[in-house]
Amino acid sequence: MLITFSTDAYSSITMFGDVGLSMLKMMGHSATVPGAILAEDVPEALSKLSAAIDADKNQSPVMDEDTEEAEVSITNRALPLIELLTAAAKDKSDVMWK
């Protein structure tokens, strides 16, 4: 499953379902797809996501035993969504996902 986040203020962002659902939960929303955040609630969602990402930064990177490479951190995966939420908050636009 893929989840696409969209707003009028920024390009759409598509994420793998498990990552997108995790981000939704970090923002304080249920894992319901489709869904939306009203423009007035976007700053709070952005704040919650940023706080969760900051807490995750203190953890050591996880290594994939098969390839011996570090997995992409949730911090890096969240950057496009943080940019989308920031643009939506600035433009006072709703955010939707499907």
Gaussian input, Z-matrix of N, CA and C with variables (Angstrom, degrees):
# hf/3-21g

backbone

0 1
 N
 C     1     B1
 C     2     B2     1     A1
 N     3     B3     2     A2     1     D1
 C     4     B4     3     A3     2     D2
 C     5     B5     4     A4     3     D3
 N     6     B6     5     A5     4     D4
 C     7     B7     6     A6     5     D5
 C     8     B8     7     A7     6     D6
 N     9     B9     8     A8     7     D7
 C    10    B10     9     A9     8     D8
 C    11    B11    10    A10     9     D9
 N    12    B12    11    A11    10    D10
 C    13    B13    12    A12    11    D11
 C    14    B14    13    A13    12    D12
 N    15    B15    14    A14    13    D13
 C    16    B16    15    A15    14    D14
 C    17    B17    16    A16    15    D15
 N    18    B18    17    A17    16    D16
 C    19    B19    18    A18    17    D17
 C    20    B20    19    A19    18    D18
 N    21    B21    20    A20    19    D19
 C    22    B22    21    A21    20    D20
 C    23    B23    22    A22    21    D21
 N    24    B24    23    A23    22    D22
 C    25    B25    24    A24    23    D23
 C    26    B26    25    A25    24    D24
 N    27    B27    26    A26    25    D25
 C    28    B28    27    A27    26    D26
 C    29    B29    28    A28    27    D27
 N    30    B30    29    A29    28    D28
 C    31    B31    30    A30    29    D29
 C    32    B32    31    A31    30    D30
 N    33    B33    32    A32    31    D31
 C    34    B34    33    A33    32    D32
 C    35    B35    34    A34    33    D33
 N    36    B36    35    A35    34    D34
 C    37    B37    36    A36    35    D35
 C    38    B38    37    A37    36    D36
 N    39    B39    38    A38    37    D37
 C    40    B40    39    A39    38    D38
 C    41    B41    40    A40    39    D39
 N    42    B42    41    A41    40    D40
 C    43    B43    42    A42    41    D41
 C    44    B44    43    A43    42    D42
 N    45    B45    44    A44    43    D43
 C    46    B46    45    A45    44    D44
 C    47    B47    46    A46    45    D45
 N    48    B48    47    A47    46    D46
 C    49    B49    48    A48    47    D47
 C    50    B50    49    A49    48    D48
 N    51    B51    50    A50    49    D49
 C    52    B52    51    A51    50    D50
 C    53    B53    52    A52    51    D51
 N    54    B54    53    A53    52    D52
 C    55    B55    54    A54    53    D53
 C    56    B56    55    A55    54    D54
 N    57    B57    56    A56    55    D55
 C    58    B58    57    A57    56    D56
 C    59    B59    58    A58    57    D57
 N    60    B60    59    A59    58    D58
 C    61    B61    60    A60    59    D59
 C    62    B62    61    A61    60    D60
 N    63    B63    62    A62    61    D61
 C    64    B64    63    A63    62    D62
 C    65    B65    64    A64    63    D63
 N    66    B66    65    A65    64    D64
 C    67    B67    66    A66    65    D65
 C    68    B68    67    A67    66    D66
 N    69    B69    68    A68    67    D67
 C    70    B70    69    A69    68    D68
 C    71    B71    70    A70    69    D69
 N    72    B72    71    A71    70    D70
 C    73    B73    72    A72    71    D71
 C    74    B74    73    A73    72    D72
 N    75    B75    74    A74    73    D73
 C    76    B76    75    A75    74    D74
 C    77    B77    76    A76    75    D75
 N    78    B78    77    A77    76    D76
 C    79    B79    78    A78    77    D77
 C    80    B80    79    A79    78    D78
 N    81    B81    80    A80    79    D79
 C    82    B82    81    A81    80    D80
 C    83    B83    82    A82    81    D81
 N    84    B84    83    A83    82    D82
 C    85    B85    84    A84    83    D83
 C    86    B86    85    A85    84    D84
 N    87    B87    86    A86    85    D85
 C    88    B88    87    A87    86    D86
 C    89    B89    88    A88    87    D87
 N    90    B90    89    A89    88    D88
 C    91    B91    90    A90    89    D89
 C    92    B92    91    A91    90    D90
 N    93    B93    92    A92    91    D91
 C    94    B94    93    A93    92    D92
 C    95    B95    94    A94    93    D93
 N    96    B96    95    A95    94    D94
 C    97    B97    96    A96    95    D95
 C    98    B98    97    A97    96    D96
 N    99    B99    98    A98    97    D97
 C   100   B100    99    A99    98    D98
 C   101   B101   100   A100    99    D99
 N   102   B102   101   A101   100   D100
 C   103   B103   102   A102   101   D101
 C   104   B104   103   A103   102   D102
 N   105   B105   104   A104   103   D103
 C   106   B106   105   A105   104   D104
 C   107   B107   106   A106   105   D105
 N   108   B108   107   A107   106   D106
 C   109   B109   108   A108   107   D107
 C   110   B110   109   A109   108   D108
 N   111   B111   110   A110   109   D109
 C   112   B112   111   A111   110   D110
 C   113   B113   112   A112   111   D111
 N   114   B114   113   A113   112   D112
 C   115   B115   114   A114   113   D113
 C   116   B116   115   A115   114   D114
 N   117   B117   116   A116   115   D115
 C   118   B118   117   A117   116   D116
 C   119   B119   118   A118   117   D117
 N   120   B120   119   A119   118   D118
 C   121   B121   120   A120   119   D119
 C   122   B122   121   A121   120   D120
 N   123   B123   122   A122   121   D121
 C   124   B124   123   A123   122   D122
 C   125   B125   124   A124   123   D123
 N   126   B126   125   A125   124   D124
 C   127   B127   126   A126   125   D125
 C   128   B128   127   A127   126   D126
 N   129   B129   128   A128   127   D127
 C   130   B130   129   A129   128   D128
 C   131   B131   130   A130   129   D129
 N   132   B132   131   A131   130   D130
 C   133   B133   132   A132   131   D131
 C   134   B134   133   A133   132   D132
 N   135   B135   134   A134   133   D133
 C   136   B136   135   A135   134   D134
 C   137   B137   136   A136   135   D135
 N   138   B138   137   A137   136   D136
 C   139   B139   138   A138   137   D137
 C   140   B140   139   A139   138   D138
 N   141   B141   140   A140   139   D139
 C   142   B142   141   A141   140   D140
 C   143   B143   142   A142   141   D141
 N   144   B144   143   A143   142   D142
 C   145   B145   144   A144   143   D143
 C   146   B146   145   A145   144   D144
 N   147   B147   146   A146   145   D145
 C   148   B148   147   A147   146   D146
 C   149   B149   148   A148   147   D147
 N   150   B150   149   A149   148   D148
 C   151   B151   150   A150   149   D149
 C   152   B152   151   A151   150   D150
 N   153   B153   152   A152   151   D151
 C   154   B154   153   A153   152   D152
 C   155   B155   154   A154   153   D153
 N   156   B156   155   A155   154   D154
 C   157   B157   156   A156   155   D155
 C   158   B158   157   A157   156   D156
 N   159   B159   158   A158   157   D157
 C   160   B160   159   A159   158   D158
 C   161   B161   160   A160   159   D159
 N   162   B162   161   A161   160   D160
 C   163   B163   162   A162   161   D161
 C   164   B164   163   A163   162   D162
 N   165   B165   164   A164   163   D163
 C   166   B166   165   A165   164   D164
 C   167   B167   166   A166   165   D165
 N   168   B168   167   A167   166   D166
 C   169   B169   168   A168   167   D167
 C   170   B170   169   A169   168   D168
 N   171   B171   170   A170   169   D169
 C   172   B172   171   A171   170   D170
 C   173   B173   172   A172   171   D171
 N   174   B174   173   A173   172   D172
 C   175   B175   174   A174   173   D173
 C   176   B176   175   A175   174   D174
 N   177   B177   176   A176   175   D175
 C   178   B178   177   A177   176   D176
 C   179   B179   178   A178   177   D177
 N   180   B180   179   A179   178   D178
 C   181   B181   180   A180   179   D179
 C   182   B182   181   A181   180   D180
 N   183   B183   182   A182   181   D181
 C   184   B184   183   A183   182   D182
 C   185   B185   184   A184   183   D183
 N   186   B186   185   A185   184   D184
 C   187   B187   186   A186   185   D185
 C   188   B188   187   A187   186   D186
 N   189   B189   188   A188   187   D187
 C   190   B190   189   A189   188   D188
 C   191   B191   190   A190   189   D189
 N   192   B192   191   A191   190   D190
 C   193   B193   192   A192   191   D191
 C   194   B194   193   A193   192   D192
 N   195   B195   194   A194   193   D193
 C   196   B196   195   A195   194   D194
 C   197   B197   196   A196   195   D195
 N   198   B198   197   A197   196   D196
 C   199   B199   198   A198   197   D197
 C   200   B200   199   A199   198   D198
 N   201   B201   200   A200   199   D199
 C   202   B202   201   A201   200   D200
 C   203   B203   202   A202   201   D201
 N   204   B204   203   A203   202   D202
 C   205   B205   204   A204   203   D203
 C   206   B206   205   A205   204   D204
 N   207   B207   206   A206   205   D205
 C   208   B208   207   A207   206   D206
 C   209   B209   208   A208   207   D207
 N   210   B210   209   A209   208   D208
 C   211   B211   210   A210   209   D209
 C   212   B212   211   A211   210   D210
 N   213   B213   212   A212   211   D211
 C   214   B214   213   A213   212   D212
 C   215   B215   214   A214   213   D213
 N   216   B216   215   A215   214   D214
 C   217   B217   216   A216   215   D215
 C   218   B218   217   A217   216   D216
 N   219   B219   218   A218   217   D217
 C   220   B220   219   A219   218   D218
 C   221   B221   220   A220   219   D219
 N   222   B222   221   A221   220   D220
 C   223   B223   222   A222   221   D221
 C   224   B224   223   A223   222   D222
 N   225   B225   224   A224   223   D223
 C   226   B226   225   A225   224   D224
 C   227   B227   226   A226   225   D225
 N   228   B228   227   A227   226   D226
 C   229   B229   228   A228   227   D227
 C   230   B230   229   A229   228   D228
 N   231   B231   230   A230   229   D229
 C   232   B232   231   A231   230   D230
 C   233   B233   232   A232   231   D231
 N   234   B234   233   A233   232   D232
 C   235   B235   234   A234   233   D233
 C   236   B236   235   A235   234   D234
 N   237   B237   236   A236   235   D235
 C   238   B238   237   A237   236   D236
 C   239   B239   238   A238   237   D237
 N   240   B240   239   A239   238   D238
 C   241   B241   240   A240   239   D239
 C   242   B242   241   A241   240   D240
 N   243   B243   242   A242   241   D241
 C   244   B244   243   A243   242   D242
 C   245   B245   244   A244   243   D243
 N   246   B246   245   A245   244   D244
 C   247   B247   246   A246   245   D245
 C   248   B248   247   A247   246   D246
 N   249   B249   248   A248   247   D247
 C   250   B250   249   A249   248   D248
 C   251   B251   250   A250   249   D249
 N   252   B252   251   A251   250   D250
 C   253   B253   252   A252   251   D251
 C   254   B254   253   A253   252   D252
 N   255   B255   254   A254   253   D253
 C   256   B256   255   A255   254   D254
 C   257   B257   256   A256   255   D255
 N   258   B258   257   A257   256   D256
 C   259   B259   258   A258   257   D257
 C   260   B260   259   A259   258   D258
 N   261   B261   260   A260   259   D259
 C   262   B262   261   A261   260   D260
 C   263   B263   262   A262   261   D261
 N   264   B264   263   A263   262   D262
 C   265   B265   264   A264   263   D263
 C   266   B266   265   A265   264   D264
 N   267   B267   266   A266   265   D265
 C   268   B268   267   A267   266   D266
 C   269   B269   268   A268   267   D267
 N   270   B270   269   A269   268   D268
 C   271   B271   270   A270   269   D269
 C   272   B272   271   A271   270   D270
 N   273   B273   272   A272   271   D271
 C   274   B274   273   A273   272   D272
 C   275   B275   274   A274   273   D273
 N   276   B276   275   A275   274   D274
 C   277   B277   276   A276   275   D275
 C   278   B278   277   A277   276   D276
 N   279   B279   278   A278   277   D277
 C   280   B280   279   A279   278   D278
 C   281   B281   280   A280   279   D279
 N   282   B282   281   A281   280   D280
 C   283   B283   282   A282   281   D281
 C   284   B284   283   A283   282   D282
 N   285   B285   284   A284   283   D283
 C   286   B286   285   A285   284   D284
 C   287   B287   286   A286   285   D285
 N   288   B288   287   A287   286   D286
 C   289   B289   288   A288   287   D287
 C   290   B290   289   A289   288   D288
 N   291   B291   290   A290   289   D289
 C   292   B292   291   A291   290   D290
 C   293   B293   292   A292   291   D291

   B1=1.4423
   B2=1.5332
   B3=1.3048
   B4=1.4600
   B5=1.5265
   B6=1.3225
   B7=1.4598
   B8=1.5206
   B9=1.3253
   B10=1.4582
   B11=1.5198
   B12=1.3296
   B13=1.4647
   B14=1.5187
   B15=1.3370
   B16=1.4598
   B17=1.5268
   B18=1.3147
   B19=1.4482
   B20=1.5168
   B21=1.3129
   B22=1.4677
   B23=1.5288
   B24=1.3240
   B25=1.4592
   B26=1.5273
   B27=1.3509
   B28=1.4714
   B29=1.5286
   B30=1.3101
   B31=1.4683
   B32=1.5193
   B33=1.3152
   B34=1.4649
   B35=1.5217
   B36=1.3260
   B37=1.4678
   B38=1.5304
   B39=1.3216
   B40=1.4582
   B41=1.5238
   B42=1.3413
   B43=1.4714
   B44=1.5202
   B45=1.3316
   B46=1.4530
   B47=1.5217
   B48=1.3060
   B49=1.4531
   B50=1.5138
   B51=1.3360
   B52=1.4681
   B53=1.5244
   B54=1.3220
   B55=1.4681
   B56=1.5259
   B57=1.3186
   B58=1.4582
   B59=1.5186
   B60=1.3321
   B61=1.4609
   B62=1.5256
   B63=1.3143
   B64=1.4603
   B65=1.5298
   B66=1.3219
   B67=1.4717
   B68=1.5281
   B69=1.3290
   B70=1.4619
   B71=1.5264
   B72=1.3234
   B73=1.4667
   B74=1.5279
   B75=1.3353
   B76=1.4653
   B77=1.5267
   B78=1.3434
   B79=1.4609
   B80=1.5259
   B81=1.3359
   B82=1.4598
   B83=1.5117
   B84=1.3240
   B85=1.4587
   B86=1.5190
   B87=1.3303
   B88=1.4550
   B89=1.5228
   B90=1.2953
   B91=1.4586
   B92=1.5249
   B93=1.3179
   B94=1.4559
   B95=1.5263
   B96=1.3218
   B97=1.4612
   B98=1.5223
   B99=1.3058
   B100=1.4590
   B101=1.5251
   B102=1.3360
   B103=1.4478
   B104=1.5093
   B105=1.3359
   B106=1.4670
   B107=1.5202
   B108=1.3130
   B109=1.4600
   B110=1.5221
   B111=1.3098
   B112=1.4584
   B113=1.5179
   B114=1.3212
   B115=1.4657
   B116=1.5213
   B117=1.3181
   B118=1.4709
   B119=1.5316
   B120=1.3384
   B121=1.4658
   B122=1.5253
   B123=1.3202
   B124=1.4723
   B125=1.5276
   B126=1.3531
   B127=1.4749
   B128=1.5284
   B129=1.3213
   B130=1.4715
   B131=1.5281
   B132=1.3309
   B133=1.4696
   B134=1.5253
   B135=1.3238
   B136=1.4612
   B137=1.5204
   B138=1.3150
   B139=1.4635
   B140=1.5294
   B141=1.3252
   B142=1.4666
   B143=1.5222
   B144=1.3319
   B145=1.4626
   B146=1.5254
   B147=1.3222
   B148=1.4733
   B149=1.5195
   B150=1.3365
   B151=1.4675
   B152=1.5270
   B153=1.3227
   B154=1.4654
   B155=1.5253
   B156=1.3256
   B157=1.4622
   B158=1.5252
   B159=1.3356
   B160=1.4631
   B161=1.5222
   B162=1.3252
   B163=1.4598
   B164=1.5271
   B165=1.3273
   B166=1.4639
   B167=1.5223
   B168=1.3341
   B169=1.4669
   B170=1.5282
   B171=1.3181
   B172=1.4635
   B173=1.5201
   B174=1.3267
   B175=1.4591
   B176=1.5279
   B177=1.3267
   B178=1.4634
   B179=1.5207
   B180=1.3348
   B181=1.4641
   B182=1.5222
   B183=1.3234
   B184=1.4595
   B185=1.5154
   B186=1.3238
   B187=1.4589
   B188=1.5251
   B189=1.3134
   B190=1.4565
   B191=1.5231
   B192=1.3349
   B193=1.4670
   B194=1.5222
   B195=1.3410
   B196=1.4676
   B197=1.5220
   B198=1.3228
   B199=1.4610
   B200=1.5215
   B201=1.3065
   B202=1.4619
   B203=1.5302
   B204=1.3401
   B205=1.4510
   B206=1.5282
   B207=1.3248
   B208=1.4587
   B209=1.5243
   B210=1.3409
   B211=1.4561
   B212=1.5262
   B213=1.3233
   B214=1.4594
   B215=1.5261
   B216=1.3219
   B217=1.4566
   B218=1.5244
   B219=1.3160
   B220=1.4602
   B221=1.5239
   B222=1.3234
   B223=1.4646
   B224=1.5212
   B225=1.3230
   B226=1.4607
   B227=1.5212
   B228=1.3296
   B229=1.4612
   B230=1.5287
   B231=1.3275
   B232=1.4649
   B233=1.5215
   B234=1.3241
   B235=1.4675
   B236=1.5313
   B237=1.3356
   B238=1.4716
   B239=1.5297
   B240=1.3318
   B241=1.4596
   B242=1.5282
   B243=1.3216
   B244=1.4637
   B245=1.5348
   B246=1.3228
   B247=1.4686
   B248=1.5301
   B249=1.3327
   B250=1.4596
   B251=1.5263
   B252=1.3335
   B253=1.4661
   B254=1.5251
   B255=1.3294
   B256=1.4674
   B257=1.5297
   B258=1.3253
   B259=1.4636
   B260=1.5219
   B261=1.3286
   B262=1.4639
   B263=1.5256
   B264=1.3329
   B265=1.4685
   B266=1.5244
   B267=1.3186
   B268=1.4693
   B269=1.5294
   B270=1.3384
   B271=1.4659
   B272=1.5348
   B273=1.3485
   B274=1.4730
   B275=1.5241
   B276=1.3404
   B277=1.4736
   B278=1.5199
   B279=1.3271
   B280=1.4623
   B281=1.5195
   B282=1.3306
   B283=1.4719
   B284=1.5156
   B285=1.3202
   B286=1.4606
   B287=1.5257
   B288=1.3191
   B289=1.4557
   B290=1.5188
   B291=1.3322
   B292=1.4676
   B293=1.5092
   A1=108.79
   A2=115.48
   A3=122.69
   A4=108.63
   A5=116.74
   A6=122.31
   A7=107.21
   A8=116.01
   A9=121.95
   A10=109.08
   A11=115.34
   A12=122.55
   A13=107.20
   A14=116.81
   A15=119.50
   A16=111.16
   A17=114.73
   A18=124.29
   A19=107.18
   A20=116.61
   A21=119.75
   A22=111.96
   A23=117.68
   A24=121.97
   A25=114.29
   A26=117.99
   A27=119.48
   A28=108.76
   A29=115.93
   A30=120.91
   A31=110.23
   A32=116.39
   A33=121.11
   A34=110.46
   A35=115.17
   A36=122.48
   A37=107.26
   A38=117.83
   A39=121.86
   A40=108.99
   A41=114.73
   A42=121.37
   A43=109.05
   A44=115.47
   A45=119.63
   A46=108.04
   A47=116.65
   A48=122.17
   A49=115.06
   A50=117.75
   A51=119.88
   A52=111.47
   A53=117.22
   A54=121.12
   A55=109.80
   A56=116.84
   A57=120.96
   A58=112.47
   A59=117.05
   A60=120.75
   A61=110.85
   A62=116.12
   A63=120.78
   A64=110.66
   A65=116.87
   A66=121.05
   A67=110.75
   A68=116.67
   A69=119.95
   A70=110.87
   A71=115.89
   A72=120.11
   A73=110.90
   A74=117.31
   A75=120.46
   A76=111.31
   A77=116.31
   A78=120.78
   A79=112.04
   A80=116.43
   A81=120.29
   A82=114.03
   A83=117.49
   A84=121.42
   A85=109.90
   A86=114.80
   A87=119.25
   A88=109.01
   A89=115.35
   A90=120.36
   A91=110.54
   A92=116.53
   A93=121.49
   A94=110.50
   A95=115.20
   A96=121.39
   A97=106.11
   A98=119.67
   A99=129.84
   A100=111.60
   A101=114.72
   A102=121.20
   A103=111.13
   A104=114.74
   A105=119.00
   A106=110.39
   A107=115.08
   A108=123.53
   A109=106.04
   A110=116.40
   A111=119.78
   A112=109.82
   A113=116.19
   A114=122.13
   A115=111.84
   A116=117.41
   A117=120.34
   A118=112.86
   A119=117.48
   A120=121.59
   A121=113.37
   A122=117.41
   A123=121.12
   A124=112.42
   A125=120.38
   A126=118.87
   A127=113.05
   A128=117.27
   A129=120.43
   A130=110.64
   A131=117.24
   A132=121.10
   A133=110.67
   A134=116.64
   A135=121.66
   A136=110.97
   A137=116.65
   A138=121.53
   A139=111.21
   A140=117.26
   A141=120.98
   A142=111.52
   A143=116.66
   A144=120.09
   A145=110.80
   A146=116.70
   A147=120.70
   A148=111.35
   A149=117.23
   A150=121.10
   A151=110.78
   A152=117.41
   A153=120.94
   A154=111.09
   A155=116.74
   A156=120.93
   A157=110.32
   A158=117.16
   A159=120.66
   A160=110.78
   A161=117.94
   A162=121.66
   A163=111.03
   A164=116.64
   A165=121.08
   A166=112.49
   A167=117.58
   A168=121.09
   A169=112.13
   A170=117.37
   A171=121.05
   A172=112.75
   A173=117.91
   A174=120.99
   A175=110.11
   A176=115.46
   A177=120.78
   A178=110.04
   A179=117.95
   A180=119.52
   A181=111.03
   A182=116.53
   A183=122.26
   A184=108.49
   A185=115.67
   A186=120.42
   A187=109.49
   A188=116.89
   A189=122.87
   A190=106.61
   A191=116.65
   A192=120.71
   A193=112.66
   A194=117.42
   A195=120.17
   A196=111.92
   A197=117.68
   A198=120.40
   A199=113.10
   A200=116.67
   A201=123.56
   A202=111.93
   A203=115.92
   A204=122.03
   A205=108.57
   A206=115.94
   A207=120.03
   A208=109.47
   A209=115.82
   A210=120.20
   A211=109.13
   A212=115.97
   A213=120.43
   A214=107.56
   A215=116.41
   A216=120.10
   A217=111.10
   A218=115.18
   A219=120.75
   A220=109.89
   A221=116.93
   A222=121.37
   A223=110.28
   A224=117.37
   A225=121.04
   A226=112.20
   A227=116.33
   A228=119.82
   A229=111.50
   A230=117.09
   A231=121.37
   A232=113.78
   A233=118.25
   A234=120.51
   A235=114.53
   A236=119.73
   A237=118.39
   A238=112.65
   A239=116.65
   A240=119.99
   A241=111.02
   A242=117.01
   A243=120.62
   A244=109.70
   A245=116.80
   A246=120.59
   A247=110.79
   A248=117.22
   A249=121.44
   A250=110.25
   A251=117.10
   A252=121.39
   A253=111.25
   A254=116.72
   A255=121.00
   A256=110.23
   A257=116.88
   A258=120.96
   A259=111.05
   A260=116.95
   A261=120.71
   A262=111.28
   A263=116.78
   A264=120.32
   A265=110.27
   A266=116.36
   A267=120.81
   A268=110.96
   A269=116.12
   A270=121.68
   A271=112.63
   A272=115.82
   A273=121.98
   A274=110.80
   A275=114.52
   A276=122.37
   A277=110.19
   A278=115.86
   A279=121.68
   A280=109.39
   A281=115.86
   A282=122.10
   A283=106.73
   A284=116.18
   A285=121.45
   A286=109.85
   A287=116.09
   A288=120.50
   A289=108.92
   A290=113.66
   A291=120.24
   A292=110.26
   D1=143.58
   D2=174.90
   D3=-118.37
   D4=148.85
   D5=175.66
   D6=-121.73
   D7=129.30
   D8=178.24
   D9=-111.15
   D10=122.00
   D11=176.45
   D12=-96.42
   D13=137.51
   D14=-179.82
   D15=-144.42
   D16=154.82
   D17=175.78
   D18=-156.04
   D19=158.36
   D20=178.56
   D21=-70.20
   D22=-18.22
   D23=-173.23
   D24=-92.54
   D25=-2.45
   D26=-173.26
   D27=-157.71
   D28=162.22
   D29=175.80
   D30=-67.09
   D31=151.46
   D32=178.59
   D33=-67.67
   D34=149.51
   D35=-179.44
   D36=-123.27
   D37=129.80
   D38=177.65
   D39=-113.68
   D40=133.91
   D41=-179.08
   D42=-130.85
   D43=157.39
   D44=170.83
   D45=-61.43
   D46=146.93
   D47=-174.91
   D48=-54.72
   D49=-46.20
   D50=-177.50
   D51=-64.14
   D52=-37.53
   D53=179.04
   D54=-70.79
   D55=-45.22
   D56=179.31
   D57=-61.38
   D58=-42.52
   D59=178.48
   D60=-64.58
   D61=-39.38
   D62=177.00
   D63=-61.25
   D64=-42.66
   D65=179.56
   D66=-65.91
   D67=-39.78
   D68=177.54
   D69=-59.57
   D70=-43.53
   D71=178.67
   D72=-64.64
   D73=-38.74
   D74=177.33
   D75=-62.42
   D76=-31.30
   D77=179.80
   D78=-81.60
   D79=-1.58
   D80=178.47
   D81=88.04
   D82=20.18
   D83=179.68
   D84=-112.50
   D85=160.39
   D86=176.67
   D87=-73.76
   D88=170.77
   D89=-179.57
   D90=-89.06
   D91=36.75
   D92=-179.71
   D93=-85.63
   D94=127.67
   D95=177.90
   D96=-127.16
   D97=126.13
   D98=2.97
   D99=-78.03
   D100=168.31
   D101=179.51
   D102=-164.68
   D103=179.71
   D104=-178.28
   D105=-156.88
   D106=158.01
   D107=172.09
   D108=-121.88
   D109=125.60
   D110=176.75
   D111=-67.76
   D112=151.61
   D113=-176.70
   D114=-52.05
   D115=-38.90
   D116=-177.73
   D117=-69.79
   D118=-18.49
   D119=-179.60
   D120=-99.56
   D121=-6.39
   D122=-178.05
   D123=-61.60
   D124=-45.03
   D125=-179.78
   D126=-58.41
   D127=-38.24
   D128=178.88
   D129=-67.04
   D130=-42.47
   D131=178.10
   D132=-62.25
   D133=-41.75
   D134=177.47
   D135=-62.20
   D136=-42.81
   D137=179.18
   D138=-62.62
   D139=-44.37
   D140=179.47
   D141=-64.97
   D142=-42.28
   D143=178.99
   D144=-64.45
   D145=-44.08
   D146=179.34
   D147=-61.97
   D148=-40.81
   D149=179.03
   D150=-64.65
   D151=-41.80
   D152=178.88
   D153=-65.58
   D154=-39.13
   D155=178.86
   D156=-67.21
   D157=-41.96
   D158=178.31
   D159=-60.94
   D160=-39.36
   D161=177.91
   D162=-65.57
   D163=-34.64
   D164=-179.05
   D165=-74.11
   D166=-23.57
   D167=-177.96
   D168=-61.88
   D169=-23.77
   D170=-177.38
   D171=-78.10
   D172=-10.05
   D173=-179.43
   D174=-85.04
   D175=148.69
   D176=178.23
   D177=-71.42
   D178=149.18
   D179=177.46
   D180=-63.81
   D181=143.23
   D182=179.51
   D183=-89.99
   D184=132.55
   D185=179.94
   D186=-96.84
   D187=137.01
   D188=174.49
   D189=-81.46
   D190=118.89
   D191=-175.14
   D192=-65.51
   D193=-30.42
   D194=-177.57
   D195=-73.51
   D196=-42.10
   D197=-175.58
   D198=-104.36
   D199=-8.63
   D200=-178.12
   D201=56.93
   D202=33.04
   D203=176.46
   D204=-116.43
   D205=151.04
   D206=177.84
   D207=-72.39
   D208=138.81
   D209=176.40
   D210=-71.56
   D211=155.44
   D212=176.97
   D213=-69.30
   D214=125.59
   D215=-176.05
   D216=-72.16
   D217=156.72
   D218=176.83
   D219=-62.76
   D220=-28.66
   D221=177.32
   D222=-61.01
   D223=-47.80
   D224=179.12
   D225=-68.26
   D226=-36.98
   D227=179.50
   D228=-67.56
   D229=-28.74
   D230=-176.47
   D231=-81.18
   D232=-18.20
   D233=-175.01
   D234=-52.98
   D235=-47.54
   D236=179.23
   D237=-62.38
   D238=-38.39
   D239=179.72
   D240=-68.85
   D241=-37.52
   D242=176.72
   D243=-62.57
   D244=-41.88
   D245=178.00
   D246=-63.97
   D247=-41.00
   D248=178.06
   D249=-62.23
   D250=-47.39
   D251=-179.59
   D252=-64.14
   D253=-38.71
   D254=178.34
   D255=-62.56
   D256=-45.08
   D257=178.80
   D258=-64.81
   D259=-40.51
   D260=179.25
   D261=-65.38
   D262=-40.16
   D263=178.74
   D264=-65.10
   D265=-42.07
   D266=-179.17
   D267=-65.09
   D268=-39.35
   D269=-177.40
   D270=-90.09
   D271=-3.74
   D272=-177.62
   D273=55.95
   D274=50.70
   D275=-179.53
   D276=-110.37
   D277=150.29
   D278=173.26
   D279=-70.52
   D280=157.78
   D281=174.63
   D282=-121.11
   D283=130.50
   D284=178.59
   D285=-121.17
   D286=157.28
   D287=173.22
   D288=-142.84
   D289=147.38
   D290=178.29
   D291=-146.28

